[in-house]
Amino acid sequence: MMKRRISGSEQDDAHNDNPNTVTTTYLPTKSTTLSNRIFYSYFLSPLPPSSSPSEFKEAFNLFDRKGSGNIAASSLGDLLRSIGQNPTQSEIQELVAQADPSSTGVVSFDAFSKIAMRADGFKPAGTTDQLIEGFKVFDPLNNGTIPATELRHVLTTMGEVLSAEEVDDLMAGALVDKDGLVNYEVFVRDLLAA
């Protein structure tokens, strides 16, 4: 996952009021948001809903690069994932329609706040053991491995369907043995440790 560290005048833009304080702020890059979508959609359990409105505003401001008080509607899913939520692609489409009913392509902070505070916003994505159990369905020999081609097929056709580019990004971290098999327990643990 790639992140870009900001400093100096960029830190001032990121609302660091004390110039003597060193703050590390990571802005999302294309690779970061792609990895976040993959990772949060399938493998991370969101944090409990302990975020305050000021934390929501801080996250929103990182996505509001122009300082206009709006974000691109296409960024709503990544923004929700950055605060620990785990919406599916279909939920994101519904939330964008709710936040941007006139299809302007932007979402205001007020609309985002209402969405972020919805009752089902912080739902668990599954534990490590649950994810490993899910892979066992594709392991008829029960030897802890599945073919890399089967893993790719599952990720592109079932559940939250990923694009070929997203699967390539995800599979780049998979250890494939000489027989073309992936140890799914290692795969899940490596992804969660990243």
Secondary structure as UniProt FT lines:
FT   STRAND          4..6
FT   HELIX           9..13
FT   TURN            14..15
FT   TURN            19..20
FT   STRAND          25..27
FT   HELIX           30..42
FT   HELIX           53..63
FT   TURN            65..66
FT   STRAND          70..72
FT   HELIX           73..75
FT   HELIX           76..82
FT   TURN            83..84
FT   HELIX           89..99
FT   TURN            101..102
FT   STRAND          106..108
FT   HELIX           109..116
FT   TURN            119..120
FT   HELIX           128..136
FT   TURN            137..138
FT   TURN            140..141
FT   STRAND          145..147
FT   HELIX           148..157
FT   HELIX           164..171
FT   TURN            172..173
FT   TURN            178..179
FT   STRAND          181..183
FT   HELIX           184..193
//
